[in-house]
Amino acid sequence: MRAVEFSEKARRDLSRLQAWLAPMAPAAAERAVQTLIAAARSLADFPERGSHIRANLRELIVPFGSAGYVIHYEVRPRRILIARIYHGLEDR
């Protein structure tokens, strides 16, 4: 089983997403972050389940609310690197 690591950008993405949702729905914001962390950690067991989007980059769709979230990650020999995390409707 590989370790799962969050890049600095992915950590900032989590903070940004939580900060955007928290004023409207604090409990939902916390649930969203916990759901995203759990989904990312689950990649340690099933790293190939996301779709290929570029040579070394995969994409995992995480259902949540009406649009869900997107995790971009890299499968490396000893670890899974979570590169970025976006809201499903966010321009990237």
C-alpha positions in Angstrom: 0.0 0.0 0.0 1.3 3.4 -1.0 1.3 6.5 1.3 -1.0 9.4 0.3 0.6 12.9 0.5 -1.1 16.2 -0.2 0.9 18.8 -2.1 1.0 22.3 -0.7 -1.4 23.4 -3.5 -3.9 20.6 -2.6 -3.8 21.7 1.1 -4.5 25.3 0.0 -7.3 24.0 -2.2 -8.9 22.3 0.8 -8.7 25.4 2.9 -10.0 27.6 0.0 -13.0 25.2 -0.6 -13.9 25.1 3.1 -13.6 28.9 3.5 -15.9 29.4 0.5 -18.6 27.0 1.8 -18.4 27.6 5.5 -20.2 31.0 5.7 -23.2 29.5 4.0 -23.2 26.0 5.5 -20.5 25.4 8.2 -21.5 21.7 8.8 -21.5 21.0 5.0 -18.1 22.6 4.7 -16.6 20.3 7.3 -18.3 17.3 5.8 -17.0 18.2 2.4 -13.4 18.4 3.6 -13.7 15.2 5.5 -15.2 13.5 2.4 -12.3 14.7 0.3 -9.7 13.6 2.7 -11.3 10.2 3.0 -11.5 9.9 -0.8 -7.9 10.9 -1.2 -6.7 8.4 1.4 -8.7 5.6 -0.2 -6.4 5.9 -3.2 -3.7 4.2 -1.2 -5.7 0.9 -1.7 -7.1 1.6 -5.2 -4.8 4.1 -6.9 -5.8 3.1 -10.5 -9.5 3.8 -10.1 -9.4 7.4 -11.3 -9.4 8.3 -15.0 -6.2 9.2 -16.9 -6.2 12.9 -17.9 -2.5 13.3 -18.8 0.6 11.2 -18.9 1.2 11.0 -15.1 -2.0 12.6 -13.9 -5.3 10.9 -12.9 -8.6 12.4 -11.9 -11.0 11.1 -9.2 -14.6 12.4 -9.1 -15.9 12.7 -5.5 -19.7 12.9 -5.2 -20.9 15.6 -2.8 -23.9 17.9 -3.2 -25.1 18.7 -6.6 -21.7 19.1 -8.4 -19.2 17.1 -6.4 -15.4 17.6 -6.3 -12.5 16.6 -8.4 -9.1 15.3 -7.1 -6.1 15.4 -9.4 -3.4 13.0 -8.4 -0.2 11.2 -9.5 0.6 7.6 -8.8 4.2 7.3 -7.9 6.2 4.2 -7.0 6.0 4.6 -3.3 3.2 7.2 -2.8 0.1 8.9 -4.2 0.6 12.6 -4.6 -2.6 14.6 -4.4 -1.8 17.5 -6.7 -5.0 19.7 -6.7 -8.6 19.6 -5.5 -11.4 21.5 -7.2 -15.2 22.0 -6.9 -16.9 20.3 -9.9 -18.2 23.6 -11.3 -15.0 25.5 -10.8 -13.0 26.8 -13.8 -9.6 25.2 -13.9 
